[in-house]
Amino acid sequence: MKVEAVYECGQLRFLKPVTLREARVKVVVEIPDEAISNSDPYAGLDEETLAMVAALDAIRNAPPPVDDGDEVSEKLAQRFAAFALRKDI
């Protein structure tokens, strides 16, 4: 179903009332290219700060360490499953 909405201060406001069955629903939003700011969020930062941001991104995006010989605990397996679910949202 296609519905029109207006984005305002971080929220989507439907132009016509919509009642959803679930409290949380995945949607696809189409934004016109001319409405998107192309500014670089890191513009104006010095090289040292950019290097720090890159290092933090590498840490955030690194896969969790698991040795082939070690058994994965139940708690760690649950965390992996939670990360997989979060990725799909």
RONU-797679 format. One line per field, with one value per atom (N, C-alpha, C, CB): residue number from 1; x, y, z; atom name; residue in three letters. Coordinates in steps of 0.02 Angstrom, whole numbers, plus 50000, padded with zeros to 5 digits. Glycine has a CB too. Example, Ala and Ser with C-alpha at 12.3 -4.5 7.8 and 13.67 -1.06 7.14 Angstrom:
! RONU-797679
n: [1, 1, 1, 1, 2, 2, 2, 2] $
east: [50660, 50615, 50660, 50565, 50642, 50684, 50645, 50704] $
north: [49716, 49775, 49835, 49776, 49888, 49947, 50002, 49970] $
up: [50390, 50390, 50390, 50452, 50354, 50357, 50394, 50286] $
atom: [N, CA, C, CB, N, CA, C, CB] $
res: [ALA, ALA, ALA, ALA, SER, SER, SER, SER] $
***
This chain:
! RONU-797679
n: [1, 1, 1, 1, 2, 2, 2, 2, 3, 3, 3, 3, 4, 4, 4, 4, 5, 5, 5, 5, 6, 6, 6, 6, 7, 7, 7, 7, 8, 8, 8, 8, 9, 9, 9, 9, 10, 10, 10, 10, 11, 11, 11, 11, 12, 12, 12, 12, 13, 13, 13, 13, 14, 14, 14, 14, 15, 15, 15, 15, 16, 16, 16, 16, 17, 17, 17, 17, 18, 18, 18, 18, 19, 19, 19, 19, 20, 20, 20, 20, 21, 21, 21, 21, 22, 22, 22, 22, 23, 23, 23, 23, 24, 24, 24, 24, 25, 25, 25, 25, 26, 26, 26, 26, 27, 27, 27, 27, 28, 28, 28, 28, 29, 29, 29, 29, 30, 30, 30, 30, 31, 31, 31, 31, 32, 32, 32, 32, 33, 33, 33, 33, 34, 34, 34, 34, 35, 35, 35, 35, 36, 36, 36, 36, 37, 37, 37, 37, 38, 38, 38, 38, 39, 39, 39, 39, 40, 40, 40, 40, 41, 41, 41, 41, 42, 42, 42, 42, 43, 43, 43, 43, 44, 44, 44, 44, 45, 45, 45, 45, 46, 46, 46, 46, 47, 47, 47, 47, 48, 48, 48, 48, 49, 49, 49, 49, 50, 50, 50, 50, 51, 51, 51, 51, 52, 52, 52, 52, 53, 53, 53, 53, 54, 54, 54, 54, 55, 55, 55, 55, 56, 56, 56, 56, 57, 57, 57, 57, 58, 58, 58, 58, 59, 59, 59, 59, 60, 60, 60, 60, 61, 61, 61, 61, 62, 62, 62, 62, 63, 63, 63, 63, 64, 64, 64, 64, 65, 65, 65, 65, 66, 66, 66, 66, 67, 67, 67, 67, 68, 68, 68, 68, 69, 69, 69, 69, 70, 70, 70, 70, 71, 71, 71, 71, 72, 72, 72, 72, 73, 73, 73, 73, 74, 74, 74, 74, 75, 75, 75, 75, 76, 76, 76, 76, 77, 77, 77, 77, 78, 78, 78, 78, 79, 79, 79, 79, 80, 80, 80, 80, 81, 81, 81, 81, 82, 82, 82, 82, 83, 83, 83, 83, 84, 84, 84, 84, 85, 85, 85, 85, 86, 86, 86, 86, 87, 87, 87, 87, 88, 88, 88, 88, 89, 89, 89, 89] $
east: [50042, 50000, 50045, 49952, 50030, 50067, 50027, 50081, 50061, 50030, 50079, 50011, 50052, 50095, 50105, 50064, 50165, 50182, 50229, 50213, 50234, 50280, 50330, 50241, 50394, 50447, 50457, 50515, 50453, 50460, 50493, 50392, 50552, 50588, 50597, 50552, 50618, 50632, 50572, 50664, 50513, 50454, 50418, 50406, 50387, 50344, 50273, 50352, 50239, 50169, 50128, 50159, 50082, 50041, 49991, 50003, 49981, 49933, 49861, 49944, 49848, 49783, 49794, 49749, 49747, 49756, 49764, 49696, 49811, 49824, 49825, 49892, 49788, 49788, 49826, 49715, 49879, 49921, 49904, 49995, 49910, 49895, 49948, 49888, 50010, 50066, 50094, 50122, 50126, 50157, 50220, 50172, 50253, 50315, 50308, 50376, 50318, 50309, 50369, 50242, 50399, 50453, 50423, 50498, 50450, 50425, 50482, 50385, 50466, 50515, 50496, 50518, 50544, 50532, 50571, 50551, 50537, 50570, 50578, 50529, 50641, 50656, 50684, 50707, 50657, 50683, 50757, 50642, 50797, 50868, 50882, 50901, 50841, 50854, 50839, 50811, 50806, 50792, 50847, 50727, 50895, 50949, 51010, 50968, 51037, 51097, 51157, 51103, 51200, 51259, 51321, 51272, 51311, 51368, 51403, 51347, 51468, 51508, 51508, 51581, 51485, 51483, 51552, 51447, 51604, 51672, 51711, 51709, 51678, 51712, 51737, 51664, 51798, 51827, 51864, 51774, 51861, 51898, 51971, 51866, 52015, 52086, 52102, 52129, 52162, 52182, 52184, 52250, 52205, 52208, 52138, 52242, 52090, 52021, 51992, 51977, 52006, 51983, 52012, 52001, 52075, 52106, 52073, 52182, 52055, 52021, 51951, 52015, 51915, 51850, 51856, 51816, 51906, 51917, 51933, 51974, 51974, 51992, 51930, 52047, 51888, 51827, 51779, 51793, 51773, 51730, 51756, 51727, 51822, 51850, 51835, 51926, 51838, 51822, 51748, 51840, 51704, 51632, 51612, 51595, 51645, 51626, 51664, 51637, 51711, 51750, 51707, 51812, 51716, 51678, 51703, 51685, 51660, 51682, 51732, 51622, 51782, 51833, 51806, 51895, 51813, 51794, 51847, 51722, 51879, 51928, 51892, 51981, 51918, 51887, 51887, 51923, 51937, 51942, 51898, 52013, 51876, 51836, 51762, 51847, 51728, 51656, 51624, 51629, 51571, 51534, 51484, 51497, 51488, 51442, 51371, 51463, 51323, 51253, 51239, 51207, 51268, 51258, 51286, 51292, 51345, 51375, 51334, 51448, 51308, 51266, 51203, 51247, 51174, 51115, 51132, 51087, 51191, 51212, 51220, 51278, 51251, 51258, 51189, 51297, 51142, 51074, 51041, 51032, 51052, 51023, 51052, 51035, 51118, 51149, 51121, 51225, 51111, 51083, 51013, 51083, 50972, 50904, 50905, 50865, 50950, 50954, 50976, 51004, 51019, 51042, 50984, 51097, 50936, 50880, 50826, 50850, 50827, 50774, 50784, 50771] $
north: [49941, 50000, 50062, 50000, 50108, 50172, 50225, 50194, 50260, 50316, 50374, 50297, 50434, 50493, 50517, 50549, 50541, 50567, 50626, 50511, 50665, 50721, 50708, 50789, 50716, 50710, 50777, 50684, 50778, 50841, 50829, 50875, 50857, 50853, 50781, 50893, 50736, 50667, 50621, 50667, 50644, 50602, 50604, 50624, 50548, 50545, 50557, 50477, 50603, 50617, 50601, 50692, 50552, 50532, 50588, 50467, 50598, 50650, 50628, 50666, 50563, 50535, 50486, 50499, 50482, 50436, 50364, 50442, 50329, 50258, 50221, 50249, 50166, 50125, 50061, 50110, 50048, 49990, 49934, 50008, 49871, 49814, 49804, 49751, 49820, 49809, 49876, 49767, 49876, 49937, 49954, 49929, 49903, 49914, 49883, 49884, 49923, 49901, 49926, 49926, 49882, 49902, 49934, 49840, 49993, 50029, 50048, 50092, 50065, 50090, 50162, 50046, 50207, 50278, 50301, 50320, 50334, 50362, 50437, 50347, 50459, 50529, 50559, 50538, 50615, 50645, 50665, 50707, 50654, 50669, 50742, 50655, 50788, 50858, 50877, 50901, 50833, 50846, 50824, 50812, 50786, 50759, 50804, 50688, 50820, 50861, 50817, 50895, 50839, 50801, 50822, 50808, 50858, 50882, 50824, 50936, 50828, 50777, 50789, 50776, 50742, 50754, 50761, 50697, 50738, 50743, 50801, 50678, 50843, 50900, 50947, 50938, 50969, 51017, 50985, 51060, 50918, 50886, 50877, 50817, 50883, 50875, 50802, 50904, 50788, 50719, 50673, 50721, 50698, 50656, 50633, 50695, 50677, 50660, 50611, 50723, 50622, 50577, 50507, 50603, 50503, 50438, 50404, 50447, 50443, 50415, 50388, 50469, 50426, 50404, 50339, 50459, 50336, 50275, 50215, 50286, 50226, 50172, 50148, 50195, 50194, 50175, 50137, 50237, 50159, 50124, 50053, 50162, 50045, 49979, 49933, 49983, 49961, 49921, 49903, 49961, 49951, 49939, 49887, 50003, 49887, 49843, 49776, 49878, 49767, 49705, 49647, 49713, 49588, 49530, 49510, 49471, 49481, 49460, 49403, 49438, 49402, 49350, 49283, 49370, 49231, 49163, 49116, 49144, 49078, 49029, 48965, 49014, 48931, 48869, 48816, 48843, 48816, 48764, 48778, 48758, 48840, 48857, 48845, 48929, 48820, 48812, 48879, 48756, 48893, 48955, 48943, 48979, 48985, 48976, 48993, 49021, 48971, 48984, 49059, 48949, 49095, 49167, 49202, 49195, 49181, 49211, 49194, 49187, 49134, 49114, 49156, 49039, 49171, 49215, 49285, 49217, 49309, 49376, 49378, 49397, 49326, 49323, 49324, 49260, 49286, 49284, 49353, 49231, 49388, 49454, 49503, 49480, 49500, 49544, 49529, 49536, 49466, 49448, 49476, 49372, 49471, 49499, 49575, 49480, 49607, 49680, 49702, 49707, 49663, 49680, 49677, 49631, 49632, 49623, 49675, 49555, 49713, 49762, 49823, 49782] $
up: [50000, 50000, 50000, 50061, 49958, 49956, 49993, 49883, 50038, 50073, 50071, 50147, 50072, 50071, 50142, 50028, 50155, 50221, 50213, 50266, 50265, 50267, 50323, 50278, 50307, 50357, 50389, 50325, 50456, 50491, 50558, 50501, 50568, 50632, 50655, 50685, 50610, 50630, 50632, 50695, 50612, 50614, 50546, 50670, 50529, 50470, 50492, 50432, 50458, 50474, 50412, 50495, 50420, 50363, 50346, 50379, 50280, 50259, 50271, 50185, 50266, 50283, 50340, 50221, 50388, 50445, 50422, 50492, 50454, 50440, 50507, 50401, 50510, 50570, 50554, 50594, 50591, 50578, 50628, 50583, 50606, 50649, 50702, 50607, 50686, 50731, 50755, 50697, 50813, 50839, 50801, 50914, 50773, 50736, 50667, 50774, 50615, 50547, 50506, 50517, 50467, 50423, 50361, 50404, 50342, 50284, 50238, 50305, 50177, 50129, 50114, 50063, 50120, 50109, 50048, 50171, 50002, 49943, 49953, 49878, 49952, 49963, 49898, 50022, 49876, 49814, 49823, 49795, 49772, 49775, 49795, 49709, 49771, 49785, 49858, 49739, 49895, 49966, 50012, 49985, 49986, 50027, 50024, 50004, 50083, 50088, 50072, 50158, 50029, 50011, 50050, 49937, 50104, 50142, 50178, 50193, 50182, 50214, 50290, 50186, 50331, 50403, 50434, 50437, 50398, 50424, 50394, 50410, 50355, 50324, 50379, 50275, 50371, 50418, 50476, 50444, 50483, 50537, 50518, 50554, 50567, 50553, 50542, 50612, 50516, 50498, 50558, 50465, 50616, 50675, 50696, 50734, 50693, 50710, 50659, 50714, 50594, 50543, 50552, 50474, 50572, 50585, 50645, 50599, 50696, 50754, 50735, 50810, 50694, 50670, 50630, 50628, 50587, 50547, 50592, 50495, 50643, 50689, 50728, 50738, 50750, 50786, 50740, 50815, 50677, 50629, 50617, 50563, 50613, 50603, 50662, 50592, 50723, 50782, 50782, 50847, 50767, 50766, 50715, 50753, 50658, 50603, 50602, 50538, 50649, 50650, 50675, 50696, 50646, 50670, 50739, 50621, 50779, 50845, 50840, 50888, 50883, 50880, 50905, 50920, 50865, 50885, 50857, 50859, 50900, 50878, 50858, 50934, 50807, 50784, 50838, 50723, 50881, 50932, 50993, 50954, 51002, 51060, 51046, 51081, 51096, 51090, 51104, 51138, 51067, 51077, 51134, 51012, 51185, 51241, 51219, 51301, 51259, 51243, 51243, 51294, 51290, 51294, 51232, 51358, 51210, 51150, 51089, 51142, 51084, 51028, 51026, 51032, 51085, 51087, 51064, 51158, 51082, 51059, 50984, 51093, 50955, 50882, 50849, 50861, 50876, 50849, 50854, 50886, 50910, 50918, 50868, 50990, 50856, 50807, 50737, 50807, 50721, 50656, 50648, 50647, 50700, 50697, 50689, 50760, 50725, 50721, 50651, 50773, 50619, 50552, 50502, 50530, 50514, 50467, 50475, 50476, 50528, 50541, 50499, 50615] $
atom: [N, CA, C, CB, N, CA, C, CB, N, CA, C, CB, N, CA, C, CB, N, CA, C, CB, N, CA, C, CB, N, CA, C, CB, N, CA, C, CB, N, CA, C, CB, N, CA, C, CB, N, CA, C, CB, N, CA, C, CB, N, CA, C, CB, N, CA, C, CB, N, CA, C, CB, N, CA, C, CB, N, CA, C, CB, N, CA, C, CB, N, CA, C, CB, N, CA, C, CB, N, CA, C, CB, N, CA, C, CB, N, CA, C, CB, N, CA, C, CB, N, CA, C, CB, N, CA, C, CB, N, CA, C, CB, N, CA, C, CB, N, CA, C, CB, N, CA, C, CB, N, CA, C, CB, N, CA, C, CB, N, CA, C, CB, N, CA, C, CB, N, CA, C, CB, N, CA, C, CB, N, CA, C, CB, N, CA, C, CB, N, CA, C, CB, N, CA, C, CB, N, CA, C, CB, N, CA, C, CB, N, CA, C, CB, N, CA, C, CB, N, CA, C, CB, N, CA, C, CB, N, CA, C, CB, N, CA, C, CB, N, CA, C, CB, N, CA, C, CB, N, CA, C, CB, N, CA, C, CB, N, CA, C, CB, N, CA, C, CB, N, CA, C, CB, N, CA, C, CB, N, CA, C, CB, N, CA, C, CB, N, CA, C, CB, N, CA, C, CB, N, CA, C, CB, N, CA, C, CB, N, CA, C, CB, N, CA, C, CB, N, CA, C, CB, N, CA, C, CB, N, CA, C, CB, N, CA, C, CB, N, CA, C, CB, N, CA, C, CB, N, CA, C, CB, N, CA, C, CB, N, CA, C, CB, N, CA, C, CB, N, CA, C, CB, N, CA, C, CB, N, CA, C, CB, N, CA, C, CB, N, CA, C, CB, N, CA, C, CB, N, CA, C, CB, N, CA, C, CB, N, CA, C, CB, N, CA, C, CB, N, CA, C, CB, N, CA, C, CB, N, CA, C, CB, N, CA, C, CB, N, CA, C, CB] $
res: [MET, MET, MET, MET, LYS, LYS, LYS, LYS, VAL, VAL, VAL, VAL, GLU, GLU, GLU, GLU, ALA, ALA, ALA, ALA, VAL, VAL, VAL, VAL, TYR, TYR, TYR, TYR, GLU, GLU, GLU, GLU, CYS, CYS, CYS, CYS, GLY, GLY, GLY, GLY, GLN, GLN, GLN, GLN, LEU, LEU, LEU, LEU, ARG, ARG, ARG, ARG, PHE, PHE, PHE, PHE, LEU, LEU, LEU, LEU, LYS, LYS, LYS, LYS, PRO, PRO, PRO, PRO, VAL, VAL, VAL, VAL, THR, THR, THR, THR, LEU, LEU, LEU, LEU, ARG, ARG, ARG, ARG, GLU, GLU, GLU, GLU, ALA, ALA, ALA, ALA, ARG, ARG, ARG, ARG, VAL, VAL, VAL, VAL, LYS, LYS, LYS, LYS, VAL, VAL, VAL, VAL, VAL, VAL, VAL, VAL, VAL, VAL, VAL, VAL, GLU, GLU, GLU, GLU, ILE, ILE, ILE, ILE, PRO, PRO, PRO, PRO, ASP, ASP, ASP, ASP, GLU, GLU, GLU, GLU, ALA, ALA, ALA, ALA, ILE, ILE, ILE, ILE, SER, SER, SER, SER, ASN, ASN, ASN, ASN, SER, SER, SER, SER, ASP, ASP, ASP, ASP, PRO, PRO, PRO, PRO, TYR, TYR, TYR, TYR, ALA, ALA, ALA, ALA, GLY, GLY, GLY, GLY, LEU, LEU, LEU, LEU, ASP, ASP, ASP, ASP, GLU, GLU, GLU, GLU, GLU, GLU, GLU, GLU, THR, THR, THR, THR, LEU, LEU, LEU, LEU, ALA, ALA, ALA, ALA, MET, MET, MET, MET, VAL, VAL, VAL, VAL, ALA, ALA, ALA, ALA, ALA, ALA, ALA, ALA, LEU, LEU, LEU, LEU, ASP, ASP, ASP, ASP, ALA, ALA, ALA, ALA, ILE, ILE, ILE, ILE, ARG, ARG, ARG, ARG, ASN, ASN, ASN, ASN, ALA, ALA, ALA, ALA, PRO, PRO, PRO, PRO, PRO, PRO, PRO, PRO, PRO, PRO, PRO, PRO, VAL, VAL, VAL, VAL, ASP, ASP, ASP, ASP, ASP, ASP, ASP, ASP, GLY, GLY, GLY, GLY, ASP, ASP, ASP, ASP, GLU, GLU, GLU, GLU, VAL, VAL, VAL, VAL, SER, SER, SER, SER, GLU, GLU, GLU, GLU, LYS, LYS, LYS, LYS, LEU, LEU, LEU, LEU, ALA, ALA, ALA, ALA, GLN, GLN, GLN, GLN, ARG, ARG, ARG, ARG, PHE, PHE, PHE, PHE, ALA, ALA, ALA, ALA, ALA, ALA, ALA, ALA, PHE, PHE, PHE, PHE, ALA, ALA, ALA, ALA, LEU, LEU, LEU, LEU, ARG, ARG, ARG, ARG, LYS, LYS, LYS, LYS, ASP, ASP, ASP, ASP, ILE, ILE, ILE, ILE] $
***
